Amino acid sequence: MVEEYRSTLETLDVPEGAEMPDRPRLVDETGSFQKGYGEVEAVMVWNCVWGREWLEQRGQDEAAATHALEMYARIVETDAFARSFDPESAQPVVRGIIEKAQLGDPSGVQQDVEANCPAS
């Protein structure tokens, strides 16, 4: 699972200077994990980094903010999203957060980052 997490991180672009955790959070490595768990954790951390980047760049550097939001929104294109986010409950929430952000409302991304992202 940790290897799956790390190998997935290697495939994801992150903002310059961003540090990604070397290990998934809150994991007891003595347990067993379903295939794909490490991938989902990596995608979630990656999405958190881009959400924070967008929140930080808004009003500062619009080109960087635009890029960060584009990257944050790409979570819906991942296999992890398709497999691990319920299509009737979780996927519409994530899509709604992205749509609000694209219209200039940061509240959903802010709430997502505060609720779901480990402290940086």
Residue frames as a rotation matrix with the C-alpha (Angstrom) as fourth column:
MET 1
0.571 0.821 0.000 0.00
0.821 -0.571 0.000 0.00
0.000 0.000 -1.000 0.00
VAL 2
0.470 -0.480 -0.740 2.80
0.093 -0.807 0.583 2.44
-0.878 -0.343 -0.335 0.86
GLU 3
-0.636 -0.713 0.296 4.59
0.334 0.092 0.938 1.51
-0.696 0.695 0.180 -2.36
GLU 4
-0.135 0.689 0.712 1.37
0.985 0.017 0.170 2.07
0.104 0.725 -0.681 -4.31
TYR 5
0.765 0.366 -0.530 1.00
0.500 -0.857 0.129 5.47
-0.407 -0.364 -0.838 -2.63
ARG 6
0.060 -0.854 -0.517 4.56
-0.025 -0.519 0.854 6.47
-0.998 -0.039 -0.053 -3.46
SER 7
-0.699 -0.333 0.633 4.44
0.571 0.272 0.774 5.22
-0.430 0.903 0.000 -7.04
THR 8
0.300 0.859 0.416 1.20
0.952 -0.300 -0.067 7.12
0.068 0.416 -0.907 -7.62
LEU 9
0.652 -0.101 -0.751 2.71
0.245 -0.910 0.335 10.33
-0.718 -0.402 -0.569 -6.23
GLU 10
-0.415 -0.910 0.007 5.53
0.240 -0.102 0.965 10.01
-0.878 0.402 0.261 -8.75
THR 11
-0.506 0.281 0.815 2.98
0.862 0.159 0.481 10.31
0.006 0.946 -0.323 -11.57
LEU 12
0.547 0.835 -0.058 1.30
0.836 -0.543 0.079 13.48
0.034 -0.092 -0.995 -10.26
ASP 13
-0.283 -0.577 0.766 2.38
0.488 -0.774 -0.403 17.05
0.826 0.259 0.501 -10.94
VAL 14
0.363 0.339 -0.868 2.58
0.923 -0.261 0.284 19.26
-0.130 -0.904 -0.408 -7.87
PRO 15
0.969 -0.015 0.247 3.14
0.030 -0.984 -0.176 22.99
0.245 0.178 -0.953 -7.43
GLU 16
0.116 -0.991 0.066 6.75
0.188 -0.043 -0.981 24.08
0.975 0.126 0.181 -7.37
GLY 17
-0.601 -0.498 0.625 8.12
-0.503 -0.372 -0.780 23.81
0.621 -0.784 -0.027 -3.86
ALA 18
0.439 0.827 0.352 5.25
-0.840 0.239 0.487 21.67
0.318 -0.509 0.799 -2.58
GLU 19
-0.760 -0.641 0.113 6.24
-0.631 0.684 -0.367 18.84
0.158 -0.350 -0.923 -0.29
MET 20
0.280 0.836 -0.472 4.22
-0.625 0.532 0.572 15.69
0.729 0.135 0.671 -0.43
PRO 21
0.340 -0.126 0.932 4.06
-0.855 0.371 0.362 13.40
-0.391 -0.920 0.019 2.59
ASP 22
-0.571 -0.695 -0.438 6.21
-0.804 0.580 0.128 10.31
0.165 0.425 -0.890 2.13
ARG 23
-0.950 0.285 -0.128 3.57
0.308 0.925 -0.225 8.09
0.054 -0.253 -0.966 3.70
PRO 24
-0.154 0.966 0.207 -0.22
0.238 -0.168 0.957 8.01
0.959 0.196 -0.204 3.76
ARG 25
-0.526 0.011 0.851 -1.72
-0.699 -0.576 -0.424 9.63
0.485 -0.818 0.310 6.85
LEU 26
-0.043 0.559 0.828 -3.15
-0.956 0.219 -0.197 7.70
-0.291 -0.800 0.525 9.79
VAL 27
0.497 0.178 -0.849 -2.06
-0.599 0.778 -0.188 4.34
0.628 0.602 0.494 8.54
ASP 28
0.307 -0.370 0.877 -1.34
-0.656 0.586 0.477 1.27
-0.690 -0.721 -0.063 10.61
GLU 29
-0.003 -0.396 -0.918 0.94
-0.981 0.181 -0.075 -0.52
0.196 0.900 -0.389 8.18
THR 30
-0.861 -0.280 0.424 0.47
-0.395 0.894 -0.213 -3.83
-0.319 -0.351 -0.880 10.00
GLY 31
0.037 0.966 0.255 -3.08
-0.268 0.255 -0.929 -4.08
-0.963 -0.034 0.269 8.65
SER 32
-0.542 -0.119 0.832 -4.25
0.708 0.469 0.528 -5.18
-0.453 0.875 -0.170 5.27
PHE 33
-0.309 0.351 -0.884 -5.43
-0.340 -0.909 -0.242 -2.82
-0.888 0.226 0.401 2.57
GLN 34
0.580 0.587 0.565 -7.55
0.407 0.392 -0.825 -3.19
-0.705 0.709 -0.011 -0.50
LYS 35
-0.424 -0.685 0.592 -5.72
0.865 -0.113 0.488 -2.74
-0.267 0.720 0.641 -3.79
GLY 36
-0.022 0.364 0.931 -6.05
0.660 -0.694 0.287 0.89
0.751 0.621 -0.225 -4.78
TYR 37
0.748 0.322 -0.581 -6.02
0.663 -0.411 0.626 2.35
-0.037 -0.853 -0.521 -1.25
GLY 38
-0.109 -0.885 -0.452 -2.53
0.672 -0.401 0.623 3.80
-0.733 -0.236 0.639 -1.66
GLU 39
-0.655 -0.067 0.753 -3.49
0.708 -0.402 0.581 5.30
0.264 0.913 0.310 -5.02
VAL 40
0.388 0.884 0.259 -6.60
0.654 -0.462 0.599 6.97
0.650 -0.063 -0.757 -3.56
GLU 41
0.608 -0.218 -0.763 -4.62
0.653 -0.408 0.638 8.40
-0.450 -0.887 -0.106 -0.65
ALA 42
-0.511 -0.859 0.032 -2.02
0.692 -0.389 0.608 9.83
-0.510 0.333 0.793 -3.02
VAL 43
-0.421 0.441 0.793 -4.68
0.670 -0.438 0.600 11.42
0.611 0.784 -0.111 -5.23
MET 44
0.663 0.702 -0.261 -6.36
0.678 -0.415 0.607 12.93
0.318 -0.579 -0.751 -2.17
VAL 45
0.228 -0.674 -0.702 -3.10
0.637 -0.442 0.631 14.45
-0.736 -0.591 0.329 -0.92
TRP 46
-0.709 -0.473 0.523 -2.34
0.695 -0.342 0.632 15.74
-0.120 0.812 0.571 -4.43
ASN 47
0.024 0.826 0.564 -5.79
0.696 -0.418 0.583 17.32
0.717 0.379 -0.585 -4.64
CYS 48
0.694 0.181 -0.697 -5.28
0.693 -0.433 0.577 18.96
-0.197 -0.883 -0.425 -1.25
VAL 49
-0.302 -0.904 -0.304 -2.00
0.673 -0.428 0.603 20.50
-0.675 -0.023 0.737 -2.39
TRP 50
-0.734 0.060 0.677 -3.67
0.582 -0.457 0.672 22.02
0.349 0.887 0.301 -5.47
GLY 51
0.406 0.914 0.004 -6.65
0.735 -0.329 0.593 23.24
0.543 -0.237 -0.805 -3.44
ARG 52
0.447 -0.346 -0.825 -4.33
0.664 -0.490 0.565 25.03
-0.600 -0.800 0.011 -1.03
GLU 53
-0.643 -0.743 0.186 -2.34
0.652 -0.403 0.642 26.43
-0.402 0.535 0.743 -3.94
TRP 54
-0.281 0.617 0.735 -5.48
0.690 -0.402 0.602 27.86
0.667 0.676 -0.313 -5.53
LEU 55
0.711 0.580 -0.398 -6.60
0.682 -0.431 0.591 29.44
0.171 -0.691 -0.702 -2.25
GLU 56
0.152 -0.761 -0.631 -3.15
0.622 -0.422 0.659 30.99
-0.768 -0.493 0.409 -1.77
GLN 57
-0.741 -0.556 0.376 -2.80
0.612 -0.330 0.718 32.29
-0.275 0.763 0.585 -5.35
ARG 58
0.206 0.888 0.411 -6.29
0.942 -0.294 0.163 33.80
0.266 0.353 -0.897 -5.70
GLY 59
0.966 0.260 -0.020 -5.90
0.258 -0.945 0.201 37.57
0.033 -0.199 -0.979 -5.93
GLN 60
0.400 -0.898 -0.181 -2.10
-0.091 -0.236 0.968 37.27
-0.912 -0.371 -0.176 -5.98
ASP 61
-0.709 -0.613 -0.348 -1.13
-0.502 0.092 0.860 35.62
-0.496 0.784 -0.373 -9.23
GLU 62
0.241 0.967 -0.088 -4.10
-0.757 0.130 -0.640 34.94
-0.607 0.221 0.763 -11.48
ALA 63
0.174 -0.240 -0.955 -2.16
-0.812 0.514 -0.277 32.74
0.557 0.824 -0.106 -13.92
ALA 64
-0.850 -0.516 -0.104 -0.94
-0.342 0.691 -0.637 30.56
0.401 -0.506 -0.764 -11.06
ALA 65
-0.530 0.737 0.419 -4.43
-0.525 0.103 -0.845 30.52
-0.666 -0.668 0.333 -9.54
THR 66
0.369 0.670 -0.645 -5.99
-0.922 0.173 -0.348 29.47
-0.121 0.722 0.681 -12.84
HIS 67
-0.205 -0.543 -0.814 -3.48
-0.588 0.734 -0.341 26.67
0.783 0.409 -0.469 -13.24
ALA 68
-0.939 -0.167 0.302 -3.99
-0.345 0.443 -0.828 25.52
0.005 -0.881 -0.473 -9.64
LEU 69
-0.134 0.966 0.219 -7.75
-0.696 0.065 -0.715 25.37
-0.706 -0.248 0.664 -10.06
GLU 70
0.343 0.188 -0.920 -7.38
-0.875 0.421 -0.240 23.45
0.342 0.888 0.309 -13.31
MET 71
-0.593 -0.644 -0.483 -5.19
-0.383 0.754 -0.534 20.93
0.708 -0.132 -0.694 -11.50
TYR 72
-0.786 0.386 0.483 -7.56
-0.456 0.164 -0.875 20.73
-0.417 -0.908 0.047 -8.51
ALA 73
0.188 0.949 -0.252 -10.45
-0.874 0.044 -0.485 20.05
-0.449 0.311 0.838 -10.88
ARG 74
-0.154 -0.321 -0.934 -8.56
-0.821 0.567 -0.059 17.20
0.549 0.758 -0.351 -12.54
ILE 75
-0.737 -0.051 0.673 -9.44
-0.527 0.667 -0.527 14.93
-0.423 -0.743 -0.519 -9.62
VAL 76
0.275 0.947 0.166 -12.63
-0.560 0.298 -0.773 14.09
-0.782 0.120 0.612 -11.52
GLU 77
0.517 -0.166 -0.840 -10.49
-0.804 0.241 -0.543 12.65
0.292 0.956 -0.009 -14.33
THR 78
-0.518 -0.828 0.214 -8.66
-0.849 0.466 -0.250 10.17
0.107 -0.312 -0.944 -12.10
ASP 79
-0.281 0.332 -0.900 -9.34
-0.075 0.928 0.365 6.47
0.957 0.170 -0.236 -11.83
ALA 80
-0.891 -0.097 -0.443 -9.32
0.418 0.202 -0.886 6.89
0.176 -0.975 -0.139 -8.05
PHE 81
-0.735 0.672 -0.095 -12.25
-0.587 -0.700 -0.407 9.32
-0.340 -0.243 0.908 -8.26
ALA 82
-0.188 0.685 -0.704 -14.22
-0.814 0.293 0.502 7.03
0.550 0.667 0.503 -10.56
ARG 83
-0.273 -0.005 -0.962 -13.62
0.148 0.988 -0.047 3.97
0.951 -0.155 -0.269 -8.39
SER 84
-0.631 -0.216 -0.745 -13.68
0.702 0.248 -0.667 5.39
0.329 -0.944 -0.005 -4.87
PHE 85
-0.900 0.409 -0.149 -16.14
-0.295 -0.824 -0.483 8.30
-0.320 -0.391 0.863 -4.84
ASP 86
-0.404 0.826 0.393 -19.77
0.614 0.563 -0.553 7.25
-0.678 0.018 -0.735 -4.76
PRO 87
-0.845 0.015 0.535 -21.41
0.483 -0.410 0.774 8.47
0.230 0.912 0.339 -7.99
GLU 88
0.091 0.972 0.218 -24.63
0.636 -0.225 0.738 9.44
0.767 0.071 -0.638 -6.27
SER 89
0.835 0.256 -0.487 -23.38
0.550 -0.434 0.714 11.08
-0.028 -0.864 -0.503 -3.09
ALA 90
0.244 -0.841 -0.483 -19.68
0.480 -0.328 0.813 12.03
-0.842 -0.431 0.324 -3.23
GLN 91
-0.478 -0.499 0.723 -19.07
0.864 -0.116 0.490 12.75
-0.161 0.858 0.487 -6.92
PRO 92
0.325 0.633 0.702 -21.79
0.718 -0.649 0.252 15.45
0.615 0.423 -0.666 -7.17
VAL 93
0.863 -0.068 -0.500 -20.40
0.371 -0.585 0.721 17.18
-0.341 -0.808 -0.479 -4.07
VAL 94
-0.123 -0.991 -0.056 -16.89
0.560 -0.116 0.820 17.31
-0.819 0.069 0.569 -5.53
ARG 95
-0.387 0.039 0.921 -18.18
0.894 -0.227 0.386 18.50
0.224 0.973 0.054 -8.89
GLY 96
0.683 0.714 0.154 -20.22
0.627 -0.681 0.380 21.20
0.376 -0.163 -0.912 -7.11
ILE 97
0.534 -0.594 -0.601 -17.17
0.395 -0.453 0.799 22.44
-0.748 -0.664 -0.007 -5.21
ILE 98
-0.502 -0.762 0.409 -15.26
0.696 -0.075 0.714 22.69
-0.514 0.643 0.568 -8.49
GLU 99
-0.052 0.571 0.819 -18.10
0.878 -0.364 0.310 24.48
0.475 0.736 -0.483 -10.28
LYS 100
0.877 0.354 -0.326 -18.42
0.477 -0.729 0.491 27.05
-0.064 -0.586 -0.808 -7.46
ALA 101
0.148 -0.915 -0.375 -14.67
0.411 -0.288 0.865 27.63
-0.900 -0.282 0.333 -7.53
GLN 102
-0.523 -0.327 0.787 -14.71
0.843 -0.062 0.535 28.11
-0.126 0.943 0.308 -11.30
LEU 103
0.347 0.721 0.600 -17.34
0.687 -0.631 0.361 30.82
0.639 0.287 -0.714 -10.74
GLY 104
-0.205 -0.589 0.781 -15.06
-0.098 -0.782 -0.616 32.51
0.974 -0.203 0.102 -8.20
ASP 105
0.627 0.489 0.607 -16.51
-0.656 -0.088 0.749 31.17
0.420 -0.868 0.266 -4.94
PRO 106
-0.343 -0.896 -0.282 -13.70
-0.533 0.433 -0.727 29.72
0.774 -0.099 -0.626 -2.79
SER 107
0.028 0.374 0.927 -15.94
-1.000 0.012 0.026 28.52
-0.002 -0.927 0.374 0.06
GLY 108
0.925 0.372 -0.074 -16.24
-0.375 0.926 -0.034 24.91
0.056 0.059 0.997 -1.10
VAL 109
0.362 -0.877 -0.315 -12.51
0.149 0.388 -0.910 24.47
0.920 0.283 0.271 -1.68
GLN 110
-0.342 -0.463 0.818 -11.80
-0.685 -0.473 -0.554 26.15
0.644 -0.749 -0.156 1.65
GLN 111
0.390 0.582 0.714 -14.19
-0.906 0.380 0.185 23.81
-0.164 -0.719 0.676 3.44
ASP 112
0.914 -0.100 -0.392 -12.77
-0.076 0.910 -0.408 20.79
0.398 0.403 0.825 1.60
VAL 113
0.006 -1.000 0.017 -9.20
-0.058 -0.017 -0.998 21.69
0.998 0.005 -0.058 2.53
GLU 114
-0.301 -0.092 0.949 -10.08
-0.885 -0.343 -0.314 22.37
0.355 -0.935 0.022 6.17
ALA 115
0.513 0.660 0.549 -12.08
-0.819 0.567 0.085 19.15
-0.255 -0.493 0.832 6.54
ASN 116
0.990 0.074 0.121 -10.13
-0.026 0.932 -0.362 16.67
-0.140 0.355 0.924 4.43
CYS 117
0.565 -0.824 0.039 -6.54
0.059 -0.006 -0.998 17.76
0.823 0.566 0.046 4.15
PRO 118
0.440 -0.491 -0.752 -3.74
0.897 0.275 0.345 17.12
0.038 -0.827 0.561 6.59
ALA 119
0.855 -0.196 -0.480 -2.08
-0.012 -0.934 0.358 20.22
-0.518 -0.300 -0.801 7.99
SER 120
0.768 -0.608 0.204 0.73
0.316 0.083 -0.945 21.37
0.557 0.790 0.256 5.80
